[in-house]
Amino acid sequence: MIVCVCRRVSDREIARHARAGMSFDDIQFELGVATQCGRCEGCARDVVQQCNATHPMAAIHAQPQGQVIQLASHITESRAWNSSPQSAAA
């Protein structure tokens, strides 16, 4: 279901980011949800809250070969920000 019509953001996309451990503010920055008309903010926050309650982010995931990967606590920048030549030089 589309939650943010202005930015065409679905509940699944919001949920995927929330399950990855992102806060509402992080998701808002990454996806642009609730940054234009604002009518979707309550629904978007509900999706994030529901995901955080049912799928708390695991700090460590075990891999089949016995390797362990430490997940980041949150994503601070979008990959799109790192694609420009100026940010690559920084």
Biopython code that builds the backbone (N, CA, C, O; Angstrom):
import numpy as np
from Bio.PDB.StructureBuilder import StructureBuilder

atoms = [
    (1, "MET", "N", (0.850, -1.169, 0.000)),
    (1, "MET", "CA", (0.000, 0.000, 0.000)),
    (1, "MET", "C", (0.900, 1.238, 0.000)),
    (1, "MET", "O", (1.907, 1.289, 0.706)),
    (2, "ILE", "N", (0.519, 2.225, -0.800)),
    (2, "ILE", "CA", (1.263, 3.486, -0.827)),
    (2, "ILE", "C", (0.879, 4.307, 0.402)),
    (2, "ILE", "O", (-0.295, 4.607, 0.617)),
    (3, "VAL", "N", (1.872, 4.663, 1.196)),
    (3, "VAL", "CA", (1.659, 5.478, 2.397)),
    (3, "VAL", "C", (1.843, 6.949, 2.050)),
    (3, "VAL", "O", (1.008, 7.782, 2.403)),
    (4, "CYS", "N", (2.924, 7.268, 1.365)),
    (4, "CYS", "CA", (3.226, 8.649, 0.982)),
    (4, "CYS", "C", (2.986, 8.806, -0.511)),
    (4, "CYS", "O", (3.780, 8.345, -1.330)),
    (5, "VAL", "N", (1.886, 9.460, -0.856)),
    (5, "VAL", "CA", (1.530, 9.656, -2.249)),
    (5, "VAL", "C", (2.497, 10.650, -2.902)),
    (5, "VAL", "O", (2.880, 10.466, -4.057)),
    (6, "CYS", "N", (2.888, 11.683, -2.185)),
    (6, "CYS", "CA", (3.769, 12.705, -2.745)),
    (6, "CYS", "C", (5.098, 12.114, -3.205)),
    (6, "CYS", "O", (5.611, 12.486, -4.260)),
    (7, "ARG", "N", (5.656, 11.200, -2.422)),
    (7, "ARG", "CA", (6.962, 10.611, -2.726)),
    (7, "ARG", "C", (6.855, 9.164, -3.215)),
    (7, "ARG", "O", (7.862, 8.523, -3.514)),
    (8, "ARG", "N", (5.612, 8.660, -3.293)),
    (8, "ARG", "CA", (5.336, 7.294, -3.743)),
    (8, "ARG", "C", (6.147, 6.268, -2.929)),
    (8, "ARG", "O", (6.933, 5.494, -3.476)),
    (9, "VAL", "N", (5.931, 6.291, -1.626)),
    (9, "VAL", "CA", (6.621, 5.393, -0.707)),
    (9, "VAL", "C", (5.599, 4.422, -0.134)),
    (9, "VAL", "O", (4.555, 4.836, 0.370)),
    (10, "SER", "N", (5.901, 3.138, -0.213)),
    (10, "SER", "CA", (4.970, 2.119, 0.260)),
    (10, "SER", "C", (5.246, 1.733, 1.709)),
    (10, "SER", "O", (6.310, 2.020, 2.258)),
    (11, "ASP", "N", (4.261, 1.077, 2.310)),
    (11, "ASP", "CA", (4.429, 0.572, 3.671)),
    (11, "ASP", "C", (5.518, -0.492, 3.710)),
    (11, "ASP", "O", (6.227, -0.606, 4.709)),
    (12, "ARG", "N", (5.661, -1.265, 2.655)),
    (12, "ARG", "CA", (6.700, -2.302, 2.607)),
    (12, "ARG", "C", (8.093, -1.690, 2.614)),
    (12, "ARG", "O", (9.003, -2.201, 3.267)),
    (13, "GLU", "N", (8.253, -0.594, 1.884)),
    (13, "GLU", "CA", (9.551, 0.075, 1.846)),
    (13, "GLU", "C", (9.887, 0.680, 3.210)),
    (13, "GLU", "O", (11.024, 0.588, 3.672)),
    (14, "ILE", "N", (8.909, 1.288, 3.839)),
    (14, "ILE", "CA", (9.110, 1.843, 5.185)),
    (14, "ILE", "C", (9.445, 0.723, 6.157)),
    (14, "ILE", "O", (10.365, 0.853, 6.965)),
    (15, "ALA", "N", (8.700, -0.378, 6.082)),
    (15, "ALA", "CA", (8.920, -1.513, 6.984)),
    (15, "ALA", "C", (10.310, -2.109, 6.791)),
    (15, "ALA", "O", (10.977, -2.457, 7.765)),
    (16, "ARG", "N", (10.747, -2.227, 5.547)),
    (16, "ARG", "CA", (12.076, -2.781, 5.272)),
    (16, "ARG", "C", (13.158, -1.942, 5.938)),
    (16, "ARG", "O", (14.093, -2.491, 6.521)),
    (17, "HIS", "N", (13.046, -0.635, 5.861)),
    (17, "HIS", "CA", (14.020, 0.256, 6.491)),
    (17, "HIS", "C", (13.920, 0.179, 8.015)),
    (17, "HIS", "O", (14.940, 0.184, 8.704)),
    (18, "ALA", "N", (12.705, 0.109, 8.537)),
    (18, "ALA", "CA", (12.521, 0.027, 9.994)),
    (18, "ALA", "C", (13.099, -1.270, 10.545)),
    (18, "ALA", "O", (13.727, -1.270, 11.603)),
    (19, "ARG", "N", (12.891, -2.378, 9.832)),
    (19, "ARG", "CA", (13.449, -3.663, 10.274)),
    (19, "ARG", "C", (14.971, -3.674, 10.206)),
    (19, "ARG", "O", (15.619, -4.463, 10.892)),
    (20, "ALA", "N", (15.538, -2.808, 9.388)),
    (20, "ALA", "CA", (16.996, -2.678, 9.314)),
    (20, "ALA", "C", (17.548, -1.837, 10.465)),
    (20, "ALA", "O", (18.760, -1.668, 10.594)),
    (21, "GLY", "N", (16.650, -1.313, 11.298)),
    (21, "GLY", "CA", (17.073, -0.571, 12.477)),
    (21, "GLY", "C", (17.018, 0.935, 12.344)),
    (21, "GLY", "O", (17.490, 1.651, 13.226)),
    (22, "MET", "N", (16.449, 1.430, 11.257)),
    (22, "MET", "CA", (16.384, 2.877, 11.068)),
    (22, "MET", "C", (15.227, 3.472, 11.864)),
    (22, "MET", "O", (14.160, 2.869, 11.974)),
    (23, "SER", "N", (15.449, 4.649, 12.410)),
    (23, "SER", "CA", (14.397, 5.379, 13.124)),
    (23, "SER", "C", (13.496, 6.067, 12.108)),
    (23, "SER", "O", (13.806, 6.090, 10.917)),
    (24, "PHE", "N", (12.381, 6.628, 12.572)),
    (24, "PHE", "CA", (11.509, 7.369, 11.660)),
    (24, "PHE", "C", (12.257, 8.520, 11.015)),
    (24, "PHE", "O", (12.114, 8.754, 9.815)),
    (25, "ASP", "N", (13.055, 9.243, 11.793)),
    (25, "ASP", "CA", (13.808, 10.375, 11.244)),
    (25, "ASP", "C", (14.777, 9.925, 10.153)),
    (25, "ASP", "O", (14.921, 10.597, 9.132)),
    (26, "ASP", "N", (15.445, 8.784, 10.371)),
    (26, "ASP", "CA", (16.354, 8.246, 9.359)),
    (26, "ASP", "C", (15.598, 7.876, 8.095)),
    (26, "ASP", "O", (16.049, 8.160, 6.985)),
    (27, "ILE", "N", (14.440, 7.238, 8.267)),
    (27, "ILE", "CA", (13.619, 6.825, 7.127)),
    (27, "ILE", "C", (13.094, 8.053, 6.392)),
    (27, "ILE", "O", (13.051, 8.072, 5.162)),
    (28, "GLN", "N", (12.702, 9.061, 7.133)),
    (28, "GLN", "CA", (12.215, 10.297, 6.525)),
    (28, "GLN", "C", (13.309, 10.941, 5.680)),
    (28, "GLN", "O", (13.041, 11.418, 4.577)),
    (29, "PHE", "N", (14.514, 10.957, 6.181)),
    (29, "PHE", "CA", (15.644, 11.525, 5.434)),
    (29, "PHE", "C", (15.955, 10.683, 4.199)),
    (29, "PHE", "O", (16.184, 11.227, 3.119)),
    (30, "GLU", "N", (15.964, 9.379, 4.349)),
    (30, "GLU", "CA", (16.333, 8.464, 3.260)),
    (30, "GLU", "C", (15.276, 8.427, 2.152)),
    (30, "GLU", "O", (15.611, 8.502, 0.970)),
    (31, "LEU", "N", (14.006, 8.310, 2.532)),
    (31, "LEU", "CA", (12.936, 8.116, 1.548)),
    (31, "LEU", "C", (12.150, 9.382, 1.217)),
    (31, "LEU", "O", (11.465, 9.436, 0.195)),
    (32, "GLY", "N", (12.243, 10.393, 2.065)),
    (32, "GLY", "CA", (11.488, 11.616, 1.837)),
    (32, "GLY", "C", (10.040, 11.528, 2.291)),
    (32, "GLY", "O", (9.243, 12.418, 1.993)),
    (33, "VAL", "N", (9.691, 10.466, 3.007)),
    (33, "VAL", "CA", (8.321, 10.288, 3.471)),
    (33, "VAL", "C", (7.959, 11.410, 4.451)),
    (33, "VAL", "O", (8.770, 11.784, 5.298)),
    (34, "ALA", "N", (6.751, 11.940, 4.332)),
    (34, "ALA", "CA", (6.225, 12.993, 5.212)),
    (34, "ALA", "C", (7.044, 14.280, 5.151)),
    (34, "ALA", "O", (7.177, 14.983, 6.153)),
    (35, "THR", "N", (7.592, 14.588, 3.974)),
    (35, "THR", "CA", (8.362, 15.825, 3.831)),
    (35, "THR", "C", (7.677, 16.854, 2.939)),
    (35, "THR", "O", (8.166, 17.976, 2.800)),
    (36, "GLN", "N", (6.545, 16.482, 2.332)),
    (36, "GLN", "CA", (5.855, 17.454, 1.487)),
    (36, "GLN", "C", (4.556, 17.885, 2.152)),
    (36, "GLN", "O", (4.560, 18.854, 2.911)),
    (37, "CYS", "N", (3.454, 17.206, 1.897)),
    (37, "CYS", "CA", (2.183, 17.658, 2.471)),
    (37, "CYS", "C", (2.040, 17.240, 3.934)),
    (37, "CYS", "O", (1.328, 17.902, 4.690)),
    (38, "GLY", "N", (2.696, 16.164, 4.346)),
    (38, "GLY", "CA", (2.685, 15.725, 5.740)),
    (38, "GLY", "C", (1.508, 14.867, 6.155)),
    (38, "GLY", "O", (1.457, 14.422, 7.302)),
    (39, "ARG", "N", (0.557, 14.617, 5.262)),
    (39, "ARG", "CA", (-0.631, 13.827, 5.630)),
    (39, "ARG", "C", (-0.305, 12.379, 5.973)),
    (39, "ARG", "O", (-1.074, 11.725, 6.677)),
    (40, "CYS", "N", (0.816, 11.874, 5.489)),
    (40, "CYS", "CA", (1.157, 10.468, 5.701)),
    (40, "CYS", "C", (1.966, 10.226, 6.971)),
    (40, "CYS", "O", (2.228, 9.075, 7.320)),
    (41, "GLU", "N", (2.359, 11.273, 7.657)),
    (41, "GLU", "CA", (3.280, 11.118, 8.784)),
    (41, "GLU", "C", (2.759, 10.156, 9.848)),
    (41, "GLU", "O", (3.507, 9.299, 10.317)),
    (42, "GLY", "N", (1.510, 10.279, 10.231)),
    (42, "GLY", "CA", (0.952, 9.396, 11.265)),
    (42, "GLY", "C", (0.982, 7.943, 10.842)),
    (42, "GLY", "O", (1.360, 7.077, 11.632)),
    (43, "CYS", "N", (0.591, 7.661, 9.614)),
    (43, "CYS", "CA", (0.597, 6.288, 9.115)),
    (43, "CYS", "C", (2.026, 5.758, 9.019)),
    (43, "CYS", "O", (2.292, 4.618, 9.400)),
    (44, "ALA", "N", (2.945, 6.581, 8.511)),
    (44, "ALA", "CA", (4.336, 6.161, 8.386)),
    (44, "ALA", "C", (4.941, 5.870, 9.753)),
    (44, "ALA", "O", (5.656, 4.881, 9.919)),
    (45, "ARG", "N", (4.661, 6.718, 10.726)),
    (45, "ARG", "CA", (5.166, 6.476, 12.089)),
    (45, "ARG", "C", (4.569, 5.187, 12.664)),
    (45, "ARG", "O", (5.261, 4.444, 13.361)),
    (46, "ASP", "N", (3.301, 4.918, 12.380)),
    (46, "ASP", "CA", (2.672, 3.685, 12.845)),
    (46, "ASP", "C", (3.361, 2.457, 12.257)),
    (46, "ASP", "O", (3.581, 1.474, 12.965)),
    (47, "VAL", "N", (3.700, 2.503, 10.979)),
    (47, "VAL", "CA", (4.389, 1.382, 10.335)),
    (47, "VAL", "C", (5.741, 1.151, 11.006)),
    (47, "VAL", "O", (6.100, 0.011, 11.302)),
    (48, "VAL", "N", (6.488, 2.224, 11.245)),
    (48, "VAL", "CA", (7.795, 2.106, 11.899)),
    (48, "VAL", "C", (7.638, 1.538, 13.299)),
    (48, "VAL", "O", (8.383, 0.641, 13.695)),
    (49, "GLN", "N", (6.681, 2.052, 14.046)),
    (49, "GLN", "CA", (6.463, 1.591, 15.416)),
    (49, "GLN", "C", (6.064, 0.118, 15.441)),
    (49, "GLN", "O", (6.548, -0.641, 16.281)),
    (50, "GLN", "N", (5.194, -0.284, 14.539)),
    (50, "GLN", "CA", (4.761, -1.676, 14.474)),
    (50, "GLN", "C", (5.936, -2.595, 14.137)),
    (50, "GLN", "O", (6.066, -3.673, 14.717)),
    (51, "CYS", "N", (6.778, -2.182, 13.217)),
    (51, "CYS", "CA", (7.935, -2.996, 12.846)),
    (51, "CYS", "C", (8.932, -3.093, 13.992)),
    (51, "CYS", "O", (9.499, -4.159, 14.232)),
    (52, "ASN", "N", (9.149, -2.006, 14.692)),
    (52, "ASN", "CA", (10.076, -2.027, 15.821)),
    (52, "ASN", "C", (9.565, -2.923, 16.942)),
    (52, "ASN", "O", (10.359, -3.546, 17.646)),
    (53, "ALA", "N", (8.250, -2.994, 17.115)),
    (53, "ALA", "CA", (7.672, -3.823, 18.172)),
    (53, "ALA", "C", (7.709, -5.302, 17.814)),
    (53, "ALA", "O", (7.919, -6.143, 18.689)),
    (54, "THR", "N", (7.508, -5.633, 16.528)),
    (54, "THR", "CA", (7.431, -7.042, 16.139)),
    (54, "THR", "C", (8.740, -7.613, 15.634)),
    (54, "THR", "O", (8.937, -8.828, 15.676)),
    (55, "HIS", "N", (9.641, -6.767, 15.158)),
    (55, "HIS", "CA", (10.916, -7.239, 14.626)),
    (55, "HIS", "C", (12.060, -6.369, 15.132)),
    (55, "HIS", "O", (12.641, -5.616, 14.351)),
    (56, "PRO", "N", (12.401, -6.453, 16.427)),
    (56, "PRO", "CA", (13.514, -5.637, 16.896)),
    (56, "PRO", "C", (14.796, -6.034, 16.170)),
    (56, "PRO", "O", (15.030, -7.213, 15.900)),
    (57, "MET", "N", (15.611, -5.051, 15.862)),
    (57, "MET", "CA", (16.827, -5.297, 15.093)),
    (57, "MET", "C", (17.795, -6.150, 15.889)),
    (57, "MET", "O", (18.084, -5.853, 17.048)),
    (58, "ALA", "N", (18.293, -7.204, 15.274)),
    (58, "ALA", "CA", (19.302, -8.046, 15.899)),
    (58, "ALA", "C", (20.658, -7.371, 15.766)),
    (58, "ALA", "O", (20.980, -6.824, 14.712)),
    (59, "ALA", "N", (21.445, -7.406, 16.817)),
    (59, "ALA", "CA", (22.764, -6.787, 16.774)),
    (59, "ALA", "C", (23.754, -7.643, 15.994)),
    (59, "ALA", "O", (24.671, -7.120, 15.361)),
    (60, "ILE", "N", (23.565, -8.962, 16.043)),
    (60, "ILE", "CA", (24.501, -9.875, 15.390)),
    (60, "ILE", "C", (23.713, -10.958, 14.670)),
    (60, "ILE", "O", (22.761, -11.511, 15.221)),
    (61, "HIS", "N", (24.111, -11.261, 13.434)),
    (61, "HIS", "CA", (23.523, -12.349, 12.669)),
    (61, "HIS", "C", (24.591, -13.397, 12.408)),
    (61, "HIS", "O", (25.693, -13.053, 11.981)),
    (62, "ALA", "N", (24.293, -14.663, 12.655)),
    (62, "ALA", "CA", (25.237, -15.732, 12.355)),
    (62, "ALA", "C", (25.068, -16.154, 10.900)),
    (62, "ALA", "O", (23.945, -16.290, 10.414)),
    (63, "GLN", "N", (26.172, -16.358, 10.213)),
    (63, "GLN", "CA", (26.177, -16.792, 8.829)),
    (63, "GLN", "C", (26.326, -18.312, 8.786)),
    (63, "GLN", "O", (26.837, -18.906, 9.736)),
    (64, "PRO", "N", (25.883, -18.959, 7.684)),
    (64, "PRO", "CA", (25.959, -20.415, 7.582)),
    (64, "PRO", "C", (27.360, -20.980, 7.785)),
    (64, "PRO", "O", (27.497, -22.081, 8.318)),
    (65, "GLN", "N", (28.407, -20.260, 7.376)),
    (65, "GLN", "CA", (29.771, -20.760, 7.525)),
    (65, "GLN", "C", (30.335, -20.480, 8.911)),
    (65, "GLN", "O", (31.513, -20.728, 9.164)),
    (66, "GLY", "N", (29.509, -19.969, 9.800)),
    (66, "GLY", "CA", (29.969, -19.655, 11.147)),
    (66, "GLY", "C", (30.539, -18.260, 11.282)),
    (66, "GLY", "O", (30.988, -17.880, 12.363)),
    (67, "GLN", "N", (30.531, -17.486, 10.200)),
    (67, "GLN", "CA", (31.013, -16.119, 10.268)),
    (67, "GLN", "C", (29.980, -15.255, 10.980)),
    (67, "GLN", "O", (28.786, -15.549, 10.935)),
    (68, "VAL", "N", (30.428, -14.207, 11.629)),
    (68, "VAL", "CA", (29.532, -13.293, 12.324)),
    (68, "VAL", "C", (29.688, -11.904, 11.722)),
    (68, "VAL", "O", (30.803, -11.431, 11.498)),
    (69, "ILE", "N", (28.556, -11.259, 11.463)),
    (69, "ILE", "CA", (28.555, -9.911, 10.908)),
    (69, "ILE", "C", (27.910, -8.974, 11.910)),
    (69, "ILE", "O", (26.813, -9.246, 12.398)),
    (70, "GLN", "N", (28.578, -7.877, 12.220)),
    (70, "GLN", "CA", (28.033, -6.851, 13.107)),
    (70, "GLN", "C", (27.297, -5.833, 12.252)),
    (70, "GLN", "O", (27.889, -5.250, 11.344)),
    (71, "LEU", "N", (26.023, -5.611, 12.523)),
    (71, "LEU", "CA", (25.239, -4.648, 11.763)),
    (71, "LEU", "C", (25.426, -3.247, 12.323)),
    (71, "LEU", "O", (25.670, -3.074, 13.518)),
    (72, "ALA", "N", (25.313, -2.264, 11.467)),
    (72, "ALA", "CA", (25.378, -0.872, 11.902)),
    (72, "ALA", "C", (24.135, -0.541, 12.716)),
    (72, "ALA", "O", (23.073, -1.121, 12.490)),
    (73, "SER", "N", (24.256, 0.377, 13.650)),
    (73, "SER", "CA", (23.106, 0.754, 14.461)),
    (73, "SER", "C", (22.109, 1.575, 13.663)),
    (73, "SER", "O", (20.910, 1.516, 13.936)),
    (74, "HIS", "N", (22.577, 2.341, 12.678)),
    (74, "HIS", "CA", (21.694, 3.087, 11.781)),
    (74, "HIS", "C", (22.479, 3.568, 10.575)),
    (74, "HIS", "O", (23.708, 3.634, 10.610)),
    (75, "ILE", "N", (21.786, 3.897, 9.537)),
    (75, "ILE", "CA", (22.411, 4.399, 8.326)),
    (75, "ILE", "C", (22.400, 5.915, 8.397)),
    (75, "ILE", "O", (21.351, 6.525, 8.599)),
    (76, "THR", "N", (23.562, 6.519, 8.232)),
    (76, "THR", "CA", (23.634, 7.975, 8.384)),
    (76, "THR", "C", (23.525, 8.722, 7.073)),
    (76, "THR", "O", (23.121, 9.885, 7.062)),
    (77, "GLU", "N", (23.877, 8.078, 5.955)),
    (77, "GLU", "CA", (23.777, 8.755, 4.670)),
    (77, "GLU", "C", (23.222, 7.806, 3.615)),
    (77, "GLU", "O", (23.452, 6.597, 3.667)),
    (78, "SER", "N", (22.514, 8.351, 2.692)),
    (78, "SER", "CA", (22.009, 7.605, 1.551)),
    (78, "SER", "C", (23.148, 7.297, 0.600)),
    (78, "SER", "O", (24.103, 8.068, 0.499)),
    (79, "ARG", "N", (23.052, 6.166, -0.103)),
    (79, "ARG", "CA", (24.046, 5.845, -1.110)),
    (79, "ARG", "C", (24.066, 6.908, -2.210)),
    (79, "ARG", "O", (25.104, 7.142, -2.829)),
    (80, "ALA", "N", (22.926, 7.549, -2.451)),
    (80, "ALA", "CA", (22.856, 8.570, -3.489)),
    (80, "ALA", "C", (23.786, 9.741, -3.181)),
    (80, "ALA", "O", (24.325, 10.354, -4.102)),
    (81, "TRP", "N", (23.978, 10.057, -1.915)),
    (81, "TRP", "CA", (24.865, 11.165, -1.546)),
    (81, "TRP", "C", (26.306, 10.831, -1.890)),
    (81, "TRP", "O", (27.097, 11.725, -2.194)),
    (82, "ASN", "N", (26.653, 9.546, -1.843)),
    (82, "ASN", "CA", (28.033, 9.149, -2.094)),
    (82, "ASN", "C", (28.342, 8.952, -3.571)),
    (82, "ASN", "O", (29.482, 8.637, -3.913)),
    (83, "SER", "N", (27.371, 9.125, -4.452)),
    (83, "SER", "CA", (27.582, 8.867, -5.872)),
    (83, "SER", "C", (28.126, 10.063, -6.638)),
    (83, "SER", "O", (28.560, 9.911, -7.780)),
    (84, "SER", "N", (28.115, 11.232, -6.048)),
    (84, "SER", "CA", (28.590, 12.413, -6.759)),
    (84, "SER", "C", (30.122, 12.510, -6.685)),
    (84, "SER", "O", (30.723, 12.058, -5.710)),
    (85, "PRO", "N", (30.750, 13.096, -7.707)),
    (85, "PRO", "CA", (32.223, 13.225, -7.707)),
    (85, "PRO", "C", (32.751, 14.043, -6.533)),
    (85, "PRO", "O", (33.831, 13.751, -6.018)),
    (86, "GLN", "N", (31.993, 15.083, -6.093)),
    (86, "GLN", "CA", (32.465, 15.901, -4.985)),
    (86, "GLN", "C", (32.542, 15.098, -3.696)),
    (86, "GLN", "O", (33.498, 15.245, -2.934)),
    (87, "SER", "N", (31.534, 14.237, -3.435)),
    (87, "SER", "CA", (31.546, 13.479, -2.179)),
    (87, "SER", "C", (32.588, 12.385, -2.219)),
    (87, "SER", "O", (33.078, 11.975, -1.166)),
    (88, "ALA", "N", (32.950, 11.892, -3.403)),
    (88, "ALA", "CA", (33.973, 10.865, -3.519)),
    (88, "ALA", "C", (35.339, 11.439, -3.151)),
    (88, "ALA", "O", (36.192, 10.726, -2.622)),
    (89, "ALA", "N", (35.549, 12.742, -3.432)),
    (89, "ALA", "CA", (36.823, 13.369, -3.121)),
    (89, "ALA", "C", (36.934, 13.729, -1.642)),
    (89, "ALA", "O", (38.041, 13.919, -1.138)),
    (90, "ALA", "N", (35.820, 13.826, -0.949)),
    (90, "ALA", "CA", (35.819, 14.248, 0.457)),
    (90, "ALA", "C", (36.298, 13.196, 1.387)),
    (90, "ALA", "O", (36.349, 13.418, 2.597)),
]
sb = StructureBuilder()
sb.init_structure("model")
sb.init_model(0)
sb.init_chain("A")
sb.init_seg("    ")
for serial, (resi, resn, name, xyz) in enumerate(atoms, 1):
    if name == "N":
        sb.init_residue(resn, " ", resi, " ")
    sb.init_atom(name, np.array(xyz, "f"), 0.0, 1.0, " ", f" {name:<3s}", serial, name[0])
structure = sb.get_structure()
